[in-house]
Structures are given as C-alpha cells and as structure tokens.
Amino acid sequence: MTGIVKFWNPAGWGIITPHGAKFGDREREVFIHESKLPGGVSKLPEGQEVEFSLFPGVSPPRALTVSLLGKNAYVPIDQHRKAVAHGD
C-alpha cells in the first residue's frame, strides 16, 4: 500500500493516510512508530509519500514496514489536502 504522512509527533510516531482514502477518513488512517522506519530515518515530514505494509488483523491499522517513495517525495500537507479535496 502507499500513502502520505498526515502527521508526525516528535515523540516518535505518526499517522499515514492511505492513497484512495478521503482526508479525515479516520477509520483508514494507519499508525506508524519510528521503530518501523528504514535505517537512518528517525522521523517523517508531513506530506512524505511512503509505501507500507500492515500488521495483519490489528485494529486500528498499524504499519509493519515502511519505505520512502521518490527522491523528492515531500509534498506540503496543505497541497495534499487541496488535491484530495478536489479529487486530484
């Protein structure tokens, strides 16, 4: 699955909004902990595009693995919100 980092907390965790989910669709949001980030990465900027897998059978959804997509994958979250709101 792929998605966009919606939020990152300095305490070491964040929320991913999967592609195809409407912004604010809290049932589809995915929790991510810094321990699941690739080596050398300790935080994710809002708007970062990621690929992830889920822990099976866990609710709410939690990311099991995460990898960053694209060299310049960062998209400002406000730009992402506008794109999602307009169906882009």
Secondary structure, DSSP 8 states (H G I E B T S, - for coil): -EEEEEEEETTTEEEEEETTS-TT-TTT-EEEEGGGS-TT-----TT-EEEEEE-TT-SS-BEEEEEE-STT----HHHHHHHHHTT-
